[in-house]
Amino acid sequence: MSDDRRLVYSTEHGSHDKPMQARDNKRAKHISHAPAIRNPAKQGVRIRRESKGRGGKTVCVIDGLNLPDDRLKALLKRLKSQLGSGGAIKDGYLEIQGDHRDKLLALLDKEGIKAKPAGG
């Protein structure tokens, strides 16, 4: 290469993994994490409405239920049949299709579960 030209890009020197790892380590220091829940027993059950990433469809997500899997499935089945809608269990959360927050509050109260609406 002549002196009047400078190198802009080259694959001649191999992998550039080390600089990327160093950059990722610097970036990791600046990431702020959500505060940890100090006492999960006091958090309670929350019902929130979500529609992002679902093609515009609305679902109600019930989180904070500390129940074994078999009881979660039974509760989900009862809620779906009483609401006439679909639903699923994902990552320990109950997802009910549609916007049924008010009805879910009443149904969970009948089940003996105190819940609060979350979000707007």
C-alpha positions in Angstrom: 0.0 0.0 0.0 1.3 3.4 -0.8 1.8 6.2 1.7 -0.8 8.4 0.3 -3.6 5.9 1.0 -4.9 4.7 4.3 -6.6 1.5 5.2 -10.3 1.8 5.6 -11.4 -1.8 5.8 -9.7 -5.1 5.7 -10.4 -8.7 6.7 -6.7 -9.5 6.5 -6.0 -9.3 10.2 -8.5 -11.9 11.4 -11.3 -11.8 13.9 -12.2 -8.6 15.8 -13.8 -10.4 18.8 -11.6 -8.9 21.4 -12.6 -5.3 20.8 -16.3 -6.2 20.7 -16.0 -8.1 24.0 -14.4 -5.1 25.6 -17.1 -2.8 24.2 -19.8 -5.1 25.5 -18.3 -5.1 28.9 -18.3 -1.3 29.0 -21.9 -1.2 27.9 -22.9 -3.7 30.5 -21.8 -1.3 33.2 -24.3 1.3 32.1 -27.4 -1.0 31.9 -29.8 -0.3 34.7 -31.8 -3.2 35.9 -35.3 -3.0 37.3 -35.3 -3.0 41.1 -35.6 -6.4 42.6 -38.8 -7.3 44.4 -38.0 -7.2 48.1 -40.9 -9.1 49.5 -42.8 -11.0 46.8 -45.5 -12.0 49.2 -46.6 -8.4 49.5 -46.8 -7.8 45.8 -50.1 -9.5 45.3 -51.9 -10.6 42.1 -52.0 -8.1 39.3 -54.2 -8.1 36.2 -52.8 -6.0 33.3 -53.9 -5.5 29.7 -51.4 -6.1 26.9 -51.6 -5.8 23.1 -48.0 -5.3 22.0 -46.5 -8.0 19.8 -49.9 -9.7 19.4 -51.0 -8.3 16.1 -53.3 -5.7 17.8 -55.1 -8.4 19.8 -55.7 -7.6 23.5 -55.0 -10.1 26.3 -55.3 -9.9 30.0 -52.2 -11.1 31.9 -52.6 -12.3 35.4 -49.3 -12.4 37.3 -48.2 -12.9 40.9 -50.1 -16.2 41.4 -47.8 -18.4 43.5 -49.6 -21.7 42.7 -48.3 -25.1 41.5 -48.8 -25.9 37.8 -51.7 -28.2 38.3 -53.7 -25.6 40.2 -52.8 -22.9 37.6 -54.2 -25.1 34.9 -57.4 -25.8 36.8 -57.8 -22.1 37.5 -57.2 -21.2 33.9 -59.8 -23.7 32.8 -62.4 -22.3 35.1 -61.7 -18.7 34.1 -61.8 -19.5 30.4 -65.1 -21.4 30.6 -66.7 -18.6 32.7 -65.5 -15.9 30.3 -66.1 -17.8 27.1 -62.6 -17.0 25.8 -59.3 -18.7 25.2 -56.1 -18.5 27.2 -52.8 -20.0 28.0 -50.1 -20.3 30.7 -46.8 -18.7 29.7 -43.8 -18.4 32.1 -46.1 -18.8 35.1 -48.5 -16.1 34.0 -52.1 -16.6 32.9 -53.1 -15.0 29.6 -56.7 -14.6 28.9 -57.8 -13.5 25.4 -59.7 -10.2 25.3 -60.1 -7.3 27.7 -61.9 -8.9 30.7 -60.1 -7.1 33.6 -63.3 -6.2 35.5 -64.8 -9.7 35.1 -61.5 -11.3 36.1 -61.4 -9.2 39.3 -64.8 -10.5 40.3 -64.1 -14.1 39.3 -60.7 -14.2 41.2 -62.5 -12.6 44.2 -65.0 -15.5 44.1 -62.0 -17.9 44.0 -60.6 -16.3 47.1 -57.7 -14.5 45.3 -57.3 -10.8 45.9 -56.2 -9.1 42.7 -55.6 -5.5 41.6 -55.8 -4.0 38.1 -52.4 -2.8 36.8 -51.6 -0.3 34.1 -54.0 2.0 32.3 
